[in-house]
Amino acid sequence: MSSSTTISFPILVEVIRGLDTEGLIEYLQGEKFDHIHFNETFFDRLRKEKITGHLFLMLTRQEFREFGMEIRPALELEELIKNLGKNNNNYGQIFFPGNILS
């Protein structure tokens, strides 16, 4: 995705919300989430709990920790979800925090 590409966050939220468990896992394993470390325990737990995209958007840092994530990625993921809920159109800052995309 080029740095000049913008995305509508209501559409992105709807895409995530509509994913089944395996679709969610594939989405999280994609390049958009390179900066967040997911371990296989996390994905196993998503499968065990049958977490869909809709449910994923409701998870908190504490729940991510219970799913086997370290604190830093849990915080990053919680922040990403909060920002999606704010209807923020700054895709780069949400998916690539710390990088300046212009």
N, C-alpha and C positions, 0 to 999 in steps of 0.2 A: 504494500500500500504506500503510495507516495505521500510525502509530507504535506502536500496541498490538498489531499483528499479529505473531505468532511463526511460525516455520517450523522444521520438523524438518530438521536438517542432513544426517542420513543420506538423507532423501528428496531434498534439494537436490543432494547429491553424485550420487545415482543419476540424477536428471534430467540433469545435466550429462554424466555418464558415458555416457548413452544417446544423446547427440546425434551425428548425422553432421556432416561438415564444414560444410555450409551451415546446418544447424540451430544449430551452435555459433556461427557468425558472426552469425546473426540474434539469438541469445541475448545475445551480447556487445554488440551494437548497441542493446540494450534499455535502458530507463531505470535498471535496477539498476546499470549501469556508467557512469552519467553522469560520475562523478568521475574516471574513468580515460580518458585520451586515447589513442584508437586511430587510427592513420592507415591509409590504404588499402594501404600497403606491408605492414603487419602482416596484414591480411586476405588479401591476395594470397599471402603466404607460407604462411598456414594452408591455403589452397586448393592451392598447389603441393605442399606436403608431405603433403597429405591428413590433416591433424590433426583427429581426432575428439574428442569430449568426453572420452573415456577417456584419450587421449594428452595432451590439454590439461592435465589434472589432474596430469600428471607433469612438465610443463615447469618450468624454473627461470628465475630472473632473467636469467641469462646467455643462455639460449635466447630469451627474450623480446627481449633486446637484439639478438641476431642476426636476429630477425624484424623489426627496424626500429623498436623502441620506444625512447623516451628513458628515461633511468635512473629517474626518479621513477615513471612509470606501471609500469615493469617491476618495481620494488620493491613497489609497491602490489598488483600482481597476484600476485606471489609470496607476499606476506603473506596475501592473501585465500585463496589455495589452501592455504597452511599451516593457516590458521584453519579452513577447511572440514574438513581432515583431523583436527582436534582435536575434532570433534563439538561445537563451541561453539554454544550456542543464542542468542547475542546477535547477531541478524541486523543490527540497526542499526549496530553498531560495525564489522561486517565490510563491509557494503555502503555505508555512509556514514561513513567514518572522520572523526573530529573533530567530528561532529554528535552532540549529546545528544538522543536520542529518548526521550521519557517518556510 
